[in-house]
Amino acid sequence: MKKLILLICLTAGLFVANSHGQEKKVAVVSFYTVKQIGLTDFGSAAAIAAVTKLGNDPNFNMAPLLQNFHKQFFEDYSKSFPFQLLPEKEIITNEAYKNFVPAGDGGKGLFKDDVNLPIEGYKVILPLSGNKNEESLIKIFNQADGIMKVYIDFNLVKIGLGGMGVVKVEAFANIVLYNKKGDKVFSARESAKSKNVSPLVGGVPVLTPEKILPMCESALTELMADLQKGLPKLIKKADSKL
């Protein structure tokens, strides 16, 4: 009987080890936030000027929000993924990755803190047409079965009509997964709105760090709670395509 139990345990152990060895691996190659708030509901010159000024304001510090999302992504969400994420250190210390210059910047300063803010060590890989960046990164991390890009952005949503009313901030989490062939196998853009609001003055939102940062934080908090429940199920469907 003891021999039978031992045999079962050994067999189970070999099965687990074999399953673990066959587990697919993914390299997260981009993790950042877009600092400039979107203006889908506002097209006036005054609104555009206000949001540009906000992005350039040193008090509009979105780094803590990004770091909070980054921490939850790796410490919580990733545990439910049907694949392993390569250690971050393995990504950001890779010499080929460090020397990689993504297409899309064109010397326009798109990687400056007032436009796109990455987690330290990561590249900002913009969502461009074609897969030039992705194909290059897949070659760099050829030990992985795929690569993933993660970024968050925010948009102002008008509540009310005309010059009256208020705005909320809507936070978006963008997660895109590519397989070794360079094919996009998963793309999610999940969102949630802030609980708090900001007034409209003459049809233009009040865009100060004191008003907008708490709204961004509120929207991101709501979004992270939703992702905790739904993201693992969404990504699971993409596993078979890696």
GROMACS elastic network, one bead per residue, 0.5 to 0.9 nm:
[ bonds ]
;  ai    aj funct       b0    kb
    1     4     6  0.50429   500
    1     5     6  0.63150   500
    1     6     6  0.86208   500
    2     5     6  0.51547   500
    2     6     6  0.61398   500
    2     7     6  0.85784   500
    3     6     6  0.50383   500
    3     7     6  0.60873   500
    3     8     6  0.86185   500
    4     7     6  0.50678   500
    4     8     6  0.62157   500
    4     9     6  0.86428   500
    5     8     6  0.51177   500
    5     9     6  0.61986   500
    5    10     6  0.86411   500
    6     9     6  0.50987   500
    6    10     6  0.61478   500
    6    11     6  0.85513   500
    7    10     6  0.51238   500
    7    11     6  0.60637   500
    7    12     6  0.85127   500
    8    11     6  0.51074   500
    8    12     6  0.60671   500
    8    13     6  0.84760   500
    9    12     6  0.50987   500
    9    13     6  0.60404   500
    9    14     6  0.86132   500
   10    14     6  0.61750   500
   10    15     6  0.85758   500
   11    14     6  0.51647   500
   11    15     6  0.61881   500
   11    16     6  0.86986   500
   12    15     6  0.50257   500
   12    16     6  0.62011   500
   12    17     6  0.85589   500
   13    16     6  0.51885   500
   13    17     6  0.61115   500
   13    18     6  0.84750   500
   14    17     6  0.50420   500
   14    18     6  0.59399   500
   14    19     6  0.84224   500
   15    18     6  0.50766   500
   15    19     6  0.59941   500
   15    20     6  0.84479   500
   16    19     6  0.50421   500
   16    20     6  0.59956   500
   16    21     6  0.84456   500
   17    20     6  0.50870   500
   17    21     6  0.60816   500
   17    22     6  0.86657   500
   18    21     6  0.50116   500
   18    22     6  0.62894   500
   18    23     6  0.87732   500
   19    22     6  0.51600   500
   19    23     6  0.63255   500
   20    23     6  0.51540   500
   20    24     6  0.87869   500
   21    24     6  0.84100   500
   23    82     6  0.79427   500
   23    83     6  0.59115   500
   23    84     6  0.69058   500
   24    82     6  0.78942   500
   24    84     6  0.61829   500
   24    85     6  0.86936   500
   24   144     6  0.74411   500
   24   145     6  0.60100   500
   24   146     6  0.84577   500
   24   239     6  0.84176   500
   24   242     6  0.79654   500
   25    83     6  0.55639   500
   25    85     6  0.56696   500
   25    86     6  0.63882   500
   25   143     6  0.80180   500
   25   144     6  0.50361   500
   25   145     6  0.53658   500
   25   146     6  0.68883   500
   25   147     6  0.86696   500
   26    83     6  0.69598   500
   26    84     6  0.61639   500
   26    86     6  0.59867   500
   26   141     6  0.89758   500
   26   143     6  0.89082   500
   26   144     6  0.53151   500
   26   145     6  0.57382   500
   26   147     6  0.52417   500
   26   148     6  0.67505   500
   26   177     6  0.85431   500
   26   179     6  0.87734   500
   27    84     6  0.87018   500
   27    85     6  0.58453   500
   27    86     6  0.52636   500
   27    87     6  0.80680   500
   27    88     6  0.82304   500
   27    90     6  0.89233   500
   27    91     6  0.71098   500
   27   138     6  0.87561   500
   27   141     6  0.70550   500
   27   143     6  0.89826   500
   27   144     6  0.62634   500
   27   145     6  0.81410   500
   27   146     6  0.64389   500
   27   148     6  0.60442   500
   27   149     6  0.87668   500
   28    31     6  0.75070   500
   28    85     6  0.70141   500
   28    86     6  0.73661   500
   28    87     6  0.88890   500
   28    88     6  0.76444   500
   28    91     6  0.75495   500
   28   146     6  0.88047   500
   28   147     6  0.57024   500
   28   149     6  0.58954   500
   28   150     6  0.75148   500
   28   177     6  0.89236   500
   29    88     6  0.89313   500
   29    91     6  0.69664   500
   29    92     6  0.83135   500
   29    97     6  0.86188   500
   29   122     6  0.68121   500
   29   123     6  0.70275   500
   29   124     6  0.86320   500
   29   125     6  0.79949   500
   29   137     6  0.75944   500
   29   147     6  0.64991   500
   29   148     6  0.60446   500
   29   149     6  0.58132   500
   29   150     6  0.81548   500
   30   118     6  0.77225   500
   30   119     6  0.84366   500
   30   122     6  0.55963   500
   30   123     6  0.54188   500
   30   124     6  0.57082   500
   30   125     6  0.59059   500
   30   126     6  0.89322   500
   30   148     6  0.72601   500
   30   150     6  0.58756   500
   30   151     6  0.74292   500
   31    66     6  0.88059   500
   31    70     6  0.77445   500
   31   117     6  0.87837   500
   31   118     6  0.57823   500
   31   119     6  0.59711   500
   31   122     6  0.62624   500
   31   123     6  0.73769   500
   31   124     6  0.70007   500
   31   125     6  0.84149   500
   31   149     6  0.64264   500
   31   151     6  0.53576   500
   31   152     6  0.84220   500
   32    66     6  0.70838   500
   32    70     6  0.88192   500
   32   116     6  0.67838   500
   32   117     6  0.54341   500
   32   119     6  0.57863   500
   32   122     6  0.77993   500
   32   123     6  0.81737   500
   32   124     6  0.64890   500
   32   125     6  0.88038   500
   32   150     6  0.68296   500
   32   152     6  0.66371   500
   32   153     6  0.88864   500
   33    62     6  0.79729   500
   33    63     6  0.84427   500
   33    65     6  0.89339   500
   33    66     6  0.64225   500
   33   115     6  0.86355   500
   33   116     6  0.57694   500
   33   117     6  0.52859   500
   33   118     6  0.62589   500
   33   119     6  0.84589   500
   33   124     6  0.89730   500
   33   150     6  0.87482   500
   33   151     6  0.53324   500
   33   153     6  0.57533   500
   33   154     6  0.87661   500
   34    37     6  0.75285   500
   34   114     6  0.85692   500
   34   115     6  0.60421   500
   34   117     6  0.63674   500
   34   118     6  0.86574   500
   34   151     6  0.74839   500
   34   152     6  0.63679   500
   34   154     6  0.74035   500
   35    55     6  0.61572   500
   35    60     6  0.86651   500
   35    61     6  0.88162   500
   35    62     6  0.70444   500
   35   113     6  0.74805   500
   35   114     6  0.60739   500
   35   115     6  0.51434   500
   35   116     6  0.55038   500
   35   117     6  0.66601   500
   35   153     6  0.70960   500
   35   154     6  0.78632   500
   36    51     6  0.67497   500
   36    52     6  0.69224   500
   36    54     6  0.77139   500
   36    55     6  0.53269   500
   36    56     6  0.88419   500
   36   114     6  0.70735   500
   36   115     6  0.56874   500
   36   116     6  0.76875   500
   36   153     6  0.80575   500
   36   154     6  0.77514   500
   36   155     6  0.87728   500
   37    51     6  0.64266   500
   37    52     6  0.84744   500
   37    54     6  0.85265   500
   37    55     6  0.77233   500
   37   153     6  0.72963   500
   37   154     6  0.52967   500
   37   155     6  0.52921   500
   37   156     6  0.68842   500
   37   169     6  0.86895   500
   38    41     6  0.86837   500
   38    42     6  0.88573   500
   38    51     6  0.82026   500
   38   153     6  0.79477   500
   38   154     6  0.60238   500
   38   156     6  0.60726   500
   39    42     6  0.50449   500
   39    43     6  0.68529   500
   39    47     6  0.77882   500
   39    48     6  0.75510   500
   39    51     6  0.81974   500
   39   155     6  0.60385   500
   39   156     6  0.56594   500
   39   157     6  0.78404   500
   40    43     6  0.74094   500
   40   155     6  0.69616   500
   40   156     6  0.69193   500
   40   157     6  0.73596   500
   41   155     6  0.88148   500
   41   156     6  0.69750   500
   41   157     6  0.61572   500
   41   158     6  0.61316   500
   42    47     6  0.65004   500
   42    48     6  0.79619   500
   42   156     6  0.81805   500
   42   157     6  0.86877   500
   42   158     6  0.81683   500
   42   203     6  0.85625   500
   42   204     6  0.77944   500
   42   205     6  0.88589   500
   43    46     6  0.84445   500
   43    47     6  0.67854   500
   43    48     6  0.70131   500
   44    47     6  0.53082   500
   44    48     6  0.63926   500
   44    49     6  0.86663   500
   44   204     6  0.81044   500
   45    48     6  0.51305   500
   45    49     6  0.60629   500
   45    50     6  0.85257   500
   46    49     6  0.51454   500
   46    50     6  0.61178   500
   46    51     6  0.87445   500
   46   204     6  0.70508   500
   47    50     6  0.50259   500
   47    51     6  0.62389   500
   47    52     6  0.85847   500
   47   203     6  0.87448   500
   47   204     6  0.57349   500
   47   205     6  0.70833   500
   47   207     6  0.86075   500
   48    51     6  0.53080   500
   48    52     6  0.61719   500
   48    53     6  0.85918   500
   49    52     6  0.51577   500
   49    53     6  0.61354   500
   49    54     6  0.86071   500
   50    53     6  0.51262   500
   50    54     6  0.61891   500
   50    55     6  0.87741   500
   50   204     6  0.86171   500
   50   205     6  0.84120   500
   50   206     6  0.82170   500
   50   207     6  0.62474   500
   50   208     6  0.85264   500
   51    55     6  0.62662   500
   51    56     6  0.87529   500
   51   207     6  0.65857   500
   51   208     6  0.88782   500
   52    55     6  0.51809   500
   52    56     6  0.64661   500
   52    57     6  0.88244   500
   52   114     6  0.87039   500
   53    56     6  0.51889   500
   53    57     6  0.62702   500
   53   207     6  0.86097   500
   53   208     6  0.89229   500
   54    57     6  0.51223   500
   54    58     6  0.85655   500
   54    59     6  0.86852   500
   54    60     6  0.66904   500
   54   114     6  0.86825   500
   54   207     6  0.65269   500
   54   208     6  0.63955   500
   54   209     6  0.69043   500
   55    58     6  0.80731   500
   55    60     6  0.67609   500
   55   113     6  0.84834   500
   55   114     6  0.50198   500
   55   115     6  0.68274   500
   56    59     6  0.87300   500
   56    60     6  0.77282   500
   56   113     6  0.84103   500
   56   114     6  0.52579   500
   56   115     6  0.83542   500
   57    60     6  0.54431   500
   57    61     6  0.82910   500
   57   114     6  0.79251   500
   57   208     6  0.87306   500
   57   209     6  0.77424   500
   58    61     6  0.65296   500
   58   114     6  0.84602   500
   59   209     6  0.62302   500
   59   210     6  0.85154   500
   60   114     6  0.89050   500
   60   208     6  0.80929   500
   60   209     6  0.50370   500
   60   210     6  0.82572   500
   60   212     6  0.83943   500
   60   213     6  0.68333   500
   61    64     6  0.72666   500
   61    65     6  0.84362   500
   61   209     6  0.81645   500
   61   213     6  0.78565   500
   62    65     6  0.53617   500
   62    66     6  0.63585   500
   62    67     6  0.87093   500
   62   117     6  0.80821   500
   62   213     6  0.75454   500
   62   216     6  0.86379   500
   62   217     6  0.89043   500
   63    66     6  0.51362   500
   63    67     6  0.60492   500
   63    68     6  0.85547   500
   63   117     6  0.74336   500
   63   118     6  0.85310   500
   63   119     6  0.81229   500
   64    67     6  0.50476   500
   64    68     6  0.60808   500
   64    69     6  0.86491   500
   65    68     6  0.51702   500
   65    69     6  0.63269   500
   65    70     6  0.85924   500
   65   216     6  0.81756   500
   65   217     6  0.65008   500
   65   220     6  0.76979   500
   66    69     6  0.51629   500
   66    70     6  0.60227   500
   66    71     6  0.85679   500
   66   117     6  0.84477   500
   66   118     6  0.82168   500
   66   119     6  0.74337   500
   66   151     6  0.89182   500
   66   152     6  0.78927   500
   67    71     6  0.60590   500
   67    72     6  0.86301   500
   67   119     6  0.71515   500
   68    71     6  0.51948   500
   68    72     6  0.63388   500
   68    73     6  0.85901   500
   69    72     6  0.52225   500
   69    73     6  0.60209   500
   69    74     6  0.87589   500
   69   152     6  0.87988   500
   69   220     6  0.79782   500
   69   221     6  0.88015   500
   69   224     6  0.73170   500
   70    73     6  0.50849   500
   70    74     6  0.63802   500
   70    75     6  0.84620   500
   70   119     6  0.79584   500
   71    74     6  0.55169   500
   71    75     6  0.58306   500
   71    76     6  0.79213   500
   72    75     6  0.51841   500
   72    76     6  0.52121   500
   72    77     6  0.65506   500
   72    78     6  0.85829   500
   72   224     6  0.79732   500
   72   228     6  0.87809   500
   73    76     6  0.57361   500
   73    78     6  0.61032   500
   73   224     6  0.88076   500
   73   228     6  0.89215   500
   74    77     6  0.61732   500
   74    78     6  0.52284   500
   74    79     6  0.76425   500
   74    85     6  0.85050   500
   75    78     6  0.64806   500
   75    79     6  0.69881   500
   76    79     6  0.57030   500
   76    80     6  0.76089   500
   76   228     6  0.75969   500
   77    80     6  0.58730   500
   77    81     6  0.70613   500
   77   227     6  0.78506   500
   77   228     6  0.62841   500
   77   229     6  0.89808   500
   77   231     6  0.72374   500
   77   232     6  0.66600   500
   78    81     6  0.51615   500
   78    82     6  0.86704   500
   78    83     6  0.84564   500
   78    84     6  0.77660   500
   78    85     6  0.73536   500
   78   232     6  0.78209   500
   79    82     6  0.84126   500
   79    83     6  0.89010   500
   79    84     6  0.83388   500
   79   232     6  0.86088   500
   80    83     6  0.85153   500
   80   231     6  0.87569   500
   80   232     6  0.54860   500
   80   233     6  0.84028   500
   80   236     6  0.85924   500
   81    84     6  0.71530   500
   81    85     6  0.86658   500
   81   231     6  0.86875   500
   81   232     6  0.56010   500
   81   233     6  0.83170   500
   81   235     6  0.67222   500
   81   236     6  0.64740   500
   81   239     6  0.86992   500
   82   232     6  0.81335   500
   82   235     6  0.77488   500
   82   236     6  0.58355   500
   82   239     6  0.64402   500
   83   236     6  0.87551   500
   83   239     6  0.73636   500
   84    87     6  0.89751   500
   85    88     6  0.82192   500
   85   144     6  0.89034   500
   86    89     6  0.84426   500
   86    90     6  0.67951   500
   86    91     6  0.73982   500
   86   144     6  0.77627   500
   87    90     6  0.53452   500
   87    91     6  0.68811   500
   88    91     6  0.50944   500
   88    92     6  0.62615   500
   88    93     6  0.83987   500
   89    92     6  0.54167   500
   89    93     6  0.57723   500
   89    94     6  0.81262   500
   90    93     6  0.57732   500
   90    94     6  0.61722   500
   91    94     6  0.54980   500
   91    97     6  0.71747   500
   91    98     6  0.88051   500
   91   121     6  0.86134   500
   91   122     6  0.82403   500
   91   141     6  0.81856   500
   92    95     6  0.81446   500
   92    97     6  0.68305   500
   92    98     6  0.66896   500
   92   120     6  0.86567   500
   92   121     6  0.52694   500
   92   122     6  0.61943   500
   92   123     6  0.86891   500
   93    96     6  0.87685   500
   93    97     6  0.75475   500
   93    98     6  0.68370   500
   93   121     6  0.79198   500
   94    97     6  0.52562   500
   94    98     6  0.61568   500
   94    99     6  0.87247   500
   94   140     6  0.85550   500
   94   141     6  0.89483   500
   95    99     6  0.61717   500
   95   100     6  0.84812   500
   96    99     6  0.52056   500
   96   100     6  0.60271   500
   96   140     6  0.65286   500
   97   101     6  0.84550   500
   97   122     6  0.89054   500
   97   123     6  0.83469   500
   97   137     6  0.75681   500
   97   140     6  0.68881   500
   97   141     6  0.86689   500
   98   101     6  0.83392   500
   98   121     6  0.80009   500
   98   122     6  0.84982   500
   98   123     6  0.82505   500
  100   123     6  0.84117   500
  100   136     6  0.86637   500
  100   137     6  0.84495   500
  101   105     6  0.87803   500
  101   123     6  0.83693   500
  101   133     6  0.88844   500
  102   105     6  0.70846   500
  102   123     6  0.75962   500
  102   124     6  0.75343   500
  102   125     6  0.62697   500
  102   126     6  0.81604   500
  102   132     6  0.87751   500
  102   133     6  0.60531   500
  103   106     6  0.71852   500
  103   125     6  0.78748   500
  103   126     6  0.80744   500
  103   128     6  0.85074   500
  103   132     6  0.74925   500
  103   133     6  0.63523   500
  104   107     6  0.86911   500
  104   108     6  0.89421   500
  104   110     6  0.84753   500
  104   125     6  0.80438   500
  104   126     6  0.66470   500
  104   127     6  0.88368   500
  104   128     6  0.72216   500
  105   108     6  0.57486   500
  105   109     6  0.67046   500
  105   110     6  0.56849   500
  105   111     6  0.73131   500
  105   126     6  0.83184   500
  106   109     6  0.79501   500
  106   110     6  0.84187   500
  107   110     6  0.77360   500
  108   111     6  0.83521   500
  109   112     6  0.54977   500
  109   115     6  0.79512   500
  110   113     6  0.84359   500
  110   114     6  0.84283   500
  110   115     6  0.57773   500
  110   116     6  0.62923   500
  110   124     6  0.86968   500
  111   114     6  0.82059   500
  111   115     6  0.64304   500
  111   116     6  0.52433   500
  111   117     6  0.67993   500
  111   118     6  0.80821   500
  111   123     6  0.86021   500
  111   124     6  0.66687   500
  112   115     6  0.56269   500
  112   116     6  0.60385   500
  112   117     6  0.68717   500
  113   116     6  0.56057   500
  113   118     6  0.82192   500
  114   117     6  0.73694   500
  116   124     6  0.73536   500
  117   120     6  0.88107   500
  117   124     6  0.78923   500
  118   121     6  0.77349   500
  118   122     6  0.60095   500
  118   123     6  0.68072   500
  118   124     6  0.62700   500
  118   151     6  0.85929   500
  119   122     6  0.57260   500
  119   123     6  0.83798   500
  120   123     6  0.85929   500
  124   151     6  0.88578   500
  125   128     6  0.83803   500
  125   133     6  0.72725   500
  125   134     6  0.85746   500
  125   149     6  0.74787   500
  126   133     6  0.87987   500
  128   131     6  0.75645   500
  128   132     6  0.86760   500
  128   133     6  0.86487   500
  129   132     6  0.85744   500
  130   133     6  0.83566   500
  130   134     6  0.87667   500
  131   134     6  0.51453   500
  131   135     6  0.58941   500
  131   136     6  0.85459   500
  131   182     6  0.70028   500
  131   183     6  0.83830   500
  132   135     6  0.53589   500
  132   136     6  0.64181   500
  132   137     6  0.88100   500
  133   136     6  0.52773   500
  133   137     6  0.62544   500
  133   138     6  0.86935   500
  134   137     6  0.50868   500
  134   138     6  0.60801   500
  134   139     6  0.86900   500
  134   147     6  0.77255   500
  134   178     6  0.76919   500
  134   182     6  0.65591   500
  135   138     6  0.52157   500
  135   139     6  0.65315   500
  135   140     6  0.89097   500
  135   180     6  0.84056   500
  135   181     6  0.79873   500
  135   182     6  0.56480   500
  136   139     6  0.53125   500
  136   140     6  0.64994   500
  136   141     6  0.89536   500
  137   141     6  0.62105   500
  137   142     6  0.83623   500
  137   147     6  0.76374   500
  138   141     6  0.52100   500
  138   142     6  0.57314   500
  138   143     6  0.88527   500
  138   144     6  0.78692   500
  138   145     6  0.85994   500
  138   146     6  0.69016   500
  138   147     6  0.65727   500
  138   178     6  0.85841   500
  138   179     6  0.82401   500
  138   180     6  0.62693   500
  138   181     6  0.82591   500
  138   182     6  0.72523   500
  139   142     6  0.51289   500
  139   143     6  0.88632   500
  139   180     6  0.84643   500
  140   143     6  0.84910   500
  141   144     6  0.57898   500
  141   145     6  0.87029   500
  141   146     6  0.83390   500
  141   147     6  0.80059   500
  142   145     6  0.74048   500
  142   146     6  0.83251   500
  142   180     6  0.77269   500
  143   146     6  0.88862   500
  144   147     6  0.72956   500
  144   179     6  0.89734   500
  144   180     6  0.77829   500
  145   178     6  0.86807   500
  145   179     6  0.60953   500
  145   180     6  0.56052   500
  145   242     6  0.63278   500
  146   177     6  0.69302   500
  146   178     6  0.53468   500
  146   180     6  0.51808   500
  146   181     6  0.84490   500
  146   182     6  0.81402   500
  146   242     6  0.65205   500
  147   176     6  0.83701   500
  147   177     6  0.58489   500
  147   178     6  0.53656   500
  147   179     6  0.66726   500
  147   180     6  0.78536   500
  147   182     6  0.88486   500
  148   175     6  0.70308   500
  148   176     6  0.55427   500
  148   178     6  0.63694   500
  148   179     6  0.89979   500
  149   174     6  0.78551   500
  149   175     6  0.57886   500
  149   176     6  0.52374   500
  149   177     6  0.66424   500
  149   178     6  0.87237   500
  150   173     6  0.74287   500
  150   174     6  0.56425   500
  150   176     6  0.66480   500
  151   172     6  0.83580   500
  151   173     6  0.61451   500
  151   174     6  0.52868   500
  151   175     6  0.68163   500
  152   171     6  0.71051   500
  152   172     6  0.54403   500
  152   174     6  0.59322   500
  152   175     6  0.87880   500
  152   220     6  0.89319   500
  153   170     6  0.84753   500
  153   171     6  0.59568   500
  153   172     6  0.52926   500
  153   173     6  0.68824   500
  153   174     6  0.80789   500
  154   169     6  0.65648   500
  154   170     6  0.55265   500
  154   172     6  0.60432   500
  154   216     6  0.71903   500
  154   219     6  0.86273   500
  154   220     6  0.89353   500
  155   168     6  0.83858   500
  155   169     6  0.56596   500
  155   170     6  0.51322   500
  155   171     6  0.66112   500
  155   172     6  0.81612   500
  156   167     6  0.63286   500
  156   168     6  0.58564   500
  156   170     6  0.62352   500
  156   205     6  0.86229   500
  157   166     6  0.85735   500
  157   167     6  0.53586   500
  157   168     6  0.52125   500
  157   169     6  0.60299   500
  157   170     6  0.67091   500
  157   193     6  0.84968   500
  158   161     6  0.79575   500
  158   165     6  0.74658   500
  158   166     6  0.62063   500
  158   168     6  0.66616   500
  158   169     6  0.89394   500
  158   200     6  0.87187   500
  158   205     6  0.88034   500
  159   164     6  0.88617   500
  159   165     6  0.57732   500
  159   166     6  0.52555   500
  159   167     6  0.54188   500
  159   168     6  0.72524   500
  160   163     6  0.83559   500
  160   164     6  0.62953   500
  160   166     6  0.64167   500
  160   167     6  0.81764   500
  161   164     6  0.59140   500
  161   165     6  0.63252   500
  161   203     6  0.88174   500
  162   165     6  0.76448   500
  162   202     6  0.85596   500
  162   203     6  0.64586   500
  163   200     6  0.67129   500
  163   201     6  0.68194   500
  163   202     6  0.50461   500
  163   204     6  0.76683   500
  164   199     6  0.82731   500
  164   200     6  0.62876   500
  164   201     6  0.75021   500
  164   202     6  0.74910   500
  164   203     6  0.66768   500
  165   198     6  0.89286   500
  165   199     6  0.65029   500
  165   200     6  0.58873   500
  165   201     6  0.86878   500
  165   203     6  0.82587   500
  166   197     6  0.62229   500
  166   198     6  0.54798   500
  166   200     6  0.52275   500
  166   201     6  0.88710   500
  166   205     6  0.75105   500
  167   196     6  0.88177   500
  167   197     6  0.55079   500
  167   198     6  0.53100   500
  167   199     6  0.63389   500
  167   200     6  0.69652   500
  167   205     6  0.68518   500
  167   206     6  0.89943   500
  168   193     6  0.65534   500
  168   194     6  0.58097   500
  168   195     6  0.75158   500
  168   196     6  0.67377   500
  168   198     6  0.66126   500
  168   215     6  0.70946   500
  168   216     6  0.88944   500
  168   219     6  0.85172   500
  169   192     6  0.85375   500
  169   193     6  0.57148   500
  169   194     6  0.54090   500
  169   195     6  0.86111   500
  169   196     6  0.83846   500
  169   197     6  0.76207   500
  169   198     6  0.88550   500
  169   212     6  0.77569   500
  169   215     6  0.58487   500
  169   216     6  0.59889   500
  169   218     6  0.83684   500
  169   219     6  0.63113   500
  170   191     6  0.65945   500
  170   192     6  0.55718   500
  170   194     6  0.62364   500
  170   215     6  0.85926   500
  170   216     6  0.74794   500
  170   219     6  0.58446   500
  170   220     6  0.81055   500
  170   223     6  0.89860   500
  171   190     6  0.82949   500
  171   191     6  0.54191   500
  171   192     6  0.55541   500
  171   193     6  0.62586   500
  171   194     6  0.78328   500
  171   216     6  0.68411   500
  171   217     6  0.87892   500
  171   218     6  0.88859   500
  171   219     6  0.53517   500
  171   220     6  0.55885   500
  171   222     6  0.86212   500
  171   223     6  0.68185   500
  172   189     6  0.62844   500
  172   190     6  0.55544   500
  172   192     6  0.69039   500
  172   219     6  0.87391   500
  172   220     6  0.78975   500
  172   223     6  0.75120   500
  173   188     6  0.76285   500
  173   189     6  0.55371   500
  173   190     6  0.53459   500
  173   191     6  0.63876   500
  173   220     6  0.87183   500
  173   223     6  0.77309   500
  173   224     6  0.87053   500
  173   227     6  0.87529   500
  174   187     6  0.74002   500
  174   188     6  0.56994   500
  174   190     6  0.68017   500
  174   191     6  0.89779   500
  175   186     6  0.78191   500
  175   187     6  0.57677   500
  175   188     6  0.52590   500
  175   189     6  0.66802   500
  175   190     6  0.87576   500
  176   184     6  0.72705   500
  176   185     6  0.78753   500
  176   186     6  0.56164   500
  176   188     6  0.64503   500
  176   189     6  0.87470   500
  177   183     6  0.85150   500
  177   184     6  0.59196   500
  177   185     6  0.57797   500
  177   186     6  0.50113   500
  177   187     6  0.64152   500
  177   235     6  0.89205   500
  177   238     6  0.82516   500
  177   242     6  0.87268   500
  178   181     6  0.77752   500
  178   182     6  0.56551   500
  178   183     6  0.53530   500
  178   185     6  0.55086   500
  178   186     6  0.70684   500
  178   187     6  0.89878   500
  178   242     6  0.74945   500
  179   182     6  0.54299   500
  179   183     6  0.55768   500
  179   184     6  0.66409   500
  179   185     6  0.66046   500
  179   241     6  0.72879   500
  180   183     6  0.73963   500
  180   242     6  0.72769   500
  181   184     6  0.88924   500
  181   242     6  0.89453   500
  182   185     6  0.89828   500
  184   187     6  0.73471   500
  185   238     6  0.60397   500
  185   239     6  0.85085   500
  185   241     6  0.61316   500
  185   242     6  0.71242   500
  186   234     6  0.86603   500
  186   235     6  0.71847   500
  186   237     6  0.83722   500
  186   238     6  0.57567   500
  186   239     6  0.89492   500
  186   241     6  0.87147   500
  187   235     6  0.89027   500
  188   231     6  0.87418   500
  188   234     6  0.80937   500
  188   235     6  0.86540   500
  190   223     6  0.75577   500
  190   226     6  0.86475   500
  190   227     6  0.78132   500
  190   231     6  0.89051   500
  191   219     6  0.83855   500
  191   220     6  0.85495   500
  191   222     6  0.86751   500
  191   223     6  0.59562   500
  191   226     6  0.86127   500
  192   219     6  0.57482   500
  192   220     6  0.71750   500
  192   221     6  0.86205   500
  192   222     6  0.59081   500
  192   224     6  0.87102   500
  192   226     6  0.80151   500
  193   196     6  0.88670   500
  193   215     6  0.86417   500
  193   216     6  0.87077   500
  193   218     6  0.77252   500
  193   220     6  0.79521   500
  193   222     6  0.70846   500
  193   223     6  0.76976   500
  194   197     6  0.72654   500
  194   214     6  0.87518   500
  194   215     6  0.55462   500
  194   216     6  0.68423   500
  194   217     6  0.77351   500
  194   220     6  0.75626   500
  194   221     6  0.82843   500
  194   222     6  0.71290   500
  195   215     6  0.73936   500
  195   218     6  0.62262   500
  195   219     6  0.69515   500
  195   222     6  0.84005   500
  196   214     6  0.79948   500
  196   215     6  0.59424   500
  196   218     6  0.71934   500
  196   219     6  0.86476   500
  197   211     6  0.83609   500
  197   212     6  0.87036   500
  197   215     6  0.68850   500
  198   205     6  0.68849   500
  198   206     6  0.64837   500
  198   207     6  0.83306   500
  198   211     6  0.65649   500
  198   212     6  0.76142   500
  198   215     6  0.82334   500
  199   204     6  0.84354   500
  199   205     6  0.60516   500
  199   206     6  0.62191   500
  200   203     6  0.53251   500
  200   204     6  0.52046   500
  200   206     6  0.62776   500
  201   204     6  0.52264   500
  201   205     6  0.61658   500
  201   206     6  0.68866   500
  202   205     6  0.82772   500
  204   207     6  0.85989   500
  206   211     6  0.72432   500
  206   212     6  0.82206   500
  207   210     6  0.83856   500
  207   211     6  0.65662   500
  207   212     6  0.62130   500
  208   211     6  0.52986   500
  208   212     6  0.60089   500
  208   213     6  0.81757   500
  209   212     6  0.52020   500
  209   213     6  0.53963   500
  209   214     6  0.82252   500
  210   213     6  0.61307   500
  210   214     6  0.71001   500
  211   214     6  0.63749   500
  211   215     6  0.69286   500
  212   215     6  0.50878   500
  212   216     6  0.61658   500
  212   217     6  0.86401   500
  213   216     6  0.50470   500
  213   217     6  0.61777   500
  213   218     6  0.85709   500
  214   217     6  0.50006   500
  214   218     6  0.60755   500
  214   219     6  0.86111   500
  215   219     6  0.61204   500
  215   220     6  0.84926   500
  216   219     6  0.51764   500
  216   220     6  0.60709   500
  216   221     6  0.85123   500
  217   220     6  0.51222   500
  217   221     6  0.60401   500
  217   222     6  0.86625   500
  218   221     6  0.51299   500
  218   222     6  0.63639   500
  218   223     6  0.86550   500
  219   222     6  0.52343   500
  219   223     6  0.61816   500
  219   224     6  0.87085   500
  220   224     6  0.60231   500
  220   225     6  0.85558   500
  221   224     6  0.52498   500
  221   225     6  0.63531   500
  221   226     6  0.87939   500
  222   225     6  0.52998   500
  222   226     6  0.64382   500
  222   227     6  0.87962   500
  223   226     6  0.51235   500
  223   227     6  0.61510   500
  223   228     6  0.86331   500
  224   228     6  0.60903   500
  224   229     6  0.88743   500
  225   228     6  0.52294   500
  225   229     6  0.69618   500
  226   229     6  0.55384   500
  226   230     6  0.62726   500
  226   231     6  0.79997   500
  227   230     6  0.50239   500
  227   232     6  0.79822   500
  228   231     6  0.62704   500
  228   232     6  0.76191   500
  229   232     6  0.73010   500
  229   233     6  0.80260   500
  230   233     6  0.56080   500
  230   234     6  0.64280   500
  230   235     6  0.89653   500
  231   234     6  0.50856   500
  231   235     6  0.61967   500
  231   236     6  0.85105   500
  232   235     6  0.52793   500
  232   236     6  0.60190   500
  232   237     6  0.89721   500
  233   236     6  0.51885   500
  233   237     6  0.69511   500
  234   237     6  0.58044   500
  234   238     6  0.75222   500
  235   238     6  0.53442   500
  235   239     6  0.69015   500
  236   239     6  0.54453   500
  236   240     6  0.81841   500
  237   240     6  0.69256   500
  237   241     6  0.83079   500
  238   241     6  0.55205   500
  238   242     6  0.69866   500
  239   242     6  0.55596   500
